[in-house]
């Protein structure tokens, strides 16, 4: 039997990318992230090959020592450098955000390792004005790769979340077959209700649910629960009676002002917006449970991201929020990973060649 193609996961976080490409048939042999709780989560759920490491300290010699792979041997290098510096939620300060330069560290790794394919993932706005400088540098410095760029919606790949991402797949020019992005994997988008159905309420005493890891309710003031109780599915702060609103909302035009998703309640029959690390707060976006007067729990957010219930997140509540919000949805990674496997499969390449003849 042929060996599984080998992958390395840079900026691995808790392991959403590795979980997805693993389901697509890849063996991730090395992963790293600078965030210790994320690596603890990865090691518990995926494997001991993950290390706490700064990308600046990762070189070809590091990879060879850990995996035995030489330059040019690696099948797939994946990476989603921290994206907060590009996020549309961040104003002009993004121009001086040092995290943006981690993109160039990923480029350095591609040049050093010369993988057959690289997969770069980031926020959608990276492919627009804010990321233009970095995108140009990627294309210039990795000219020996044939690149396919796309904006993708996670909802097209079995995730009940309209999470828009910018993806680059680069195929080394000596690899036989070009890459094409997968078609949507589901005829209809999954809904929030589809993935939350059957999950019991978390304990009222704020403890973890005994059968569902990370299923723990957030501590919310009685006043905020009272406010949220007035919000219907799909509604937001505008539905809260005037006398109960935050003072800042009392000064805003209901029809045109303010962030509409604040104090937002999800629709059971709809999709969630992009999950972020603030999903358990009414004031951070539309993350209110569609049926109950509380924010989402970490387990519910993880389901909306496409993680199985068996995947246990490690660290403080803040650590876990960040891990879930920053993770690559595993179903999206799996869908793209399957197409990358086809690209690396010479038999499939020949079949496609004759099919098009």
N, C-alpha and C positions, 0 to 999 in steps of 0.2 A: 504494500500500500504506500501511496505517496505521503510524505510528511506534510503536516499542516504548514501553510505559509506562516512566516514569523513576522510579528509586529512589535513595535516599541511605542509606548504611550507617553509622550512628553506632556507636562502640566496635567497629569492624569486625574487630579482631584479625587473624588471617591471611587471613580472607576466606571462611569457611564459609557465612555467610549470603548473601554476594554471589554465590558460586558456585551456591548452590541456587536463589535467585530468578532468577539469570541463566538457568539451565536452564528455569525456568518462563516465560521470555519477557520478563523485565524488563531494562532497561539501567541499570546502576548508574552514575551520572554523577559521584558524589562519595562519598568514604569517608574516615573519619579514625579515628585511635586515638593515644593518648599514648605507646604502646609502639613504639619505633623498629624493633626486629627484626620485630615483627608486620607493620608497614607495609612493611618490606623484602620479606617473604614475599608480602604482598598484591600489591605492585607487580610482582614477578617473575612471578606466576602469573595475575593477573587484569587489572591495568591501572594506568596511571600516574596515575589520578585520585585515588589515596589519598594522604593527607598525615599527617605526624606533627603532631598538634594536640591540645591540651587542650580538652575539650568546653566549658569556660567561655569559651573564646576563639572559639567558633563561634556566629555570629549570622545573622539573615536577610541582612544585608549581605554576609557572608562567602559564603553560598550563592549569592546573586544574582551576585556578582562571579565566582565559579568556574563557574557553570552557566548563568547567564542566567535562571534560574527566579525568578519573583516569588511573593509570598505567595499560597498557594492553588493554585499550578500543579503542585506535586509530586504524583505518583501514590502513592508509597509511601515512608514513612520507617521504617526498621528499626533496632532497637537492642537490645543485650543488655548493659546496664550491668554492670560487674564484680560478680560474685555471691558472692565469697568471704565477704563480711560477713554473708550470710544462710545460708551453708552449714551443714548440720546437724553437720558435723565441727567447727564452731566453737562453743565454749561461750558463756557469758554475755557475753563481750567484744564480741559482735556489736552490742550496744546502743550502743556508742560508736564503731563503725567508720565512719570518714568516707566510705568508699567507698559506703556505703548512700545517701548524699545525691546520688550521681550519678544515681540514679533521678529525682530532681527536676530535674536538668539535662535529662534526656530529655523530661520533661513540658514544660519551658520551650521546647525545640526544637519540640515539636508545636504549642504555642501560637503560636510565632513563624512557623513555616512553613505551618501549616494544611494539611498534606498530605491528600489524599483518604482515605488509609488509613494507619494506623500499625500496626506489628507489634513488640510488646514481648516479649522472651524472657528468662527467668531460671530459677533453680533452683526445684524444686517447692515447697520450703518457703517461698518468697516468697508463695505464695498461701495460706499458713497463718498461724499466730500471729505469726511473726517479721516478716512483711511487711505485717501488717494496717494499720499506720499509713500506710505508703506507698501501699498499694492504695487506701485510702480517699481519700487526697489525689489520686491519679490520677483516680479516678472523679469527684471533686468539681471538679477544675480542668479536666477535659476533658469537661464535660457536653454539649458540642456534638458528641460522637461517640457512636455506638451501639457499645457494647463487647460482645464475645463473649470469655468467659474459659474456659480449659480446662487441665486437667492432661493432658499427652500423654506417651506412652511411645515413645521413638525406635525401639524394636524393631518397632512397628507400621508403620514407614515405611521398611523396607529397610535397617536398621542392626542388626547383630548385637550389640546392646548395650541393656540395660534402663535407659537413661538417661531419667529422669523430668524433665520440664520444665514450667514454668508459662508459658502463653502468653496474651497479650491481643492481640486484633485489634480495633482501633477504626476504624469507618467513619464519615466525616463525614456528618452528618444530611442533607445535600443530595444525597448519592450515592444512586442509584436503588435498588440491590439490597442486602439485608443479607448478611452473611457467615455461612458455616457451616464448621466444621472438616472437613477431609477424612476420609473413612473410611480404615481401614487399607489400605495400598497393596499388601500382600502377603498371600496366604491363609495362609501359615505364616511364622513368624519365621526369618530367616537365622541360621545358626550361625557360631560362630567358625571352624570348619573350612571353611565355605563360602567365607569371604573370605581365609583364610590358605593355602588349598590352592594348590600350585604355586609358592609363594614359597620360594626356596632358603634355606639357612642363611646367616646373615651371616658375613663372614670371621672366622676365629679370632683374628686379630691386632688386632681392634677397629677396623679401617679400615672405610670405607663400601663397600658392595657396588658393584661397577662398573656393574651394570645397574639397580639399584634404589636410587634416592636415599633417604638417611636410614635405610637398612637397616644399622644398626650395633649390635653387641651392647654391653651395659653391662659395665663392669668390676665383677665380683662376687668376693668372697673365696672361696677354696677351701672354707673352713668353711661358708659360706652355701650354696654349691653342694652340699656334702655333706648339709646339712640338707634342702635342697629335693628331693634325689634320692629321699627316702623318701616324698614326698607324691604320692598318686595323683590322677588327674583328679577335680576337685570337692573335693579334700581341702584341709587347711590345717595350721597349726602343731601341731594335736593329733596328727597322724600322724608327727611327728618323734620318734624315740626320746628318752626322758627325758634321757639323759646328753648329747644334742646340742642340746637346746632352749636358748633364751636363758634367763638366770636368772629373768627376770620371768615367763616361761611355766612354769618349774618350780614356781612358787608359786601357780599358778592352777588352779582346778578344770577339768579337761579337758571335762567335760560342759556346764558352764554359764558358765565365765568367759572373759574375754579377747575380743579381736576375732577372729571366726572366719575372716575373709578374709586375715589376716596369714599370709604364706608360702603363700597360696592358689594352687592350680594350676587354670587354666581347663579346662573340658570342651570337647573338640573338637566334640561334638554339642550344645553348649549356647550360652548367650549370656554375654557379658562384663558385669559390673556397670559403673557409670558410670566412663568413662575420666577420670582426673584427671592433673595434672601430675606425679604420683609413680608413673607406670605402669612405670618401669623399675627399681623396687625391690621386693624380696620383702616388706619390712616396711611397705609403704604400702597393701597391699590385694591382692586376688586378680588379680594381673597376671602370674603365672607361665605360661610357654608350656605348652600342653596336652601336647606331645610331647617337648620338650627341657628340660634342666635349666638354664634361664635365664629372665630376665624378657623381656617383650615388647620388641621394638625400636621406635623411632619410626615406621618404615614400617608395621609390623604394627598399632600403635596407630592410625595414620592410616587404614589400611584398615578397622579396626573403627569408626572415626568416619565412614566413608563417603567419604574422599578418594581420588581416583584416584592411581595410581603416578606419573603425570606431574606431580603437584603437589609442588613441592620447597620444603621449609621452610628458612628462613634463620636464622642466628644460632648461638650456642653451644648445646651439648646442653641446658643448662638452659632457654634461650630456647625451643628447639624443643619440649621437654616441655610447657612452659606453654602454648604456642600450640595444640598438639594437644589438651591436656586442657581448655582453655577454649573451644575452637571450637564453633560451632553445627554439628551434623552436616548436611552439604549435602543428603542425601536428605530430611531433615525439613523444611529450609527450602524445598526444591523443592515438596514436597507442599502446604505451606501457601501458598506463592507461587502455585501453580496456582489455588487457590481464590480468592485475592485477585484474580487476573486475571479470573476469572469475575465477581467482584463489580464490577470496573471496566468490564466489557464490557456496554454497553447492549443489544446484540443478544441476548446470553445471558440478560439480565435479562427481556426481553420474552418470550422463549421459555419461561422458567421460569414467568412469570406466567400465560401461556395454558395451560401444562401442568398447572398447579394449579387452573385454573378449572373 
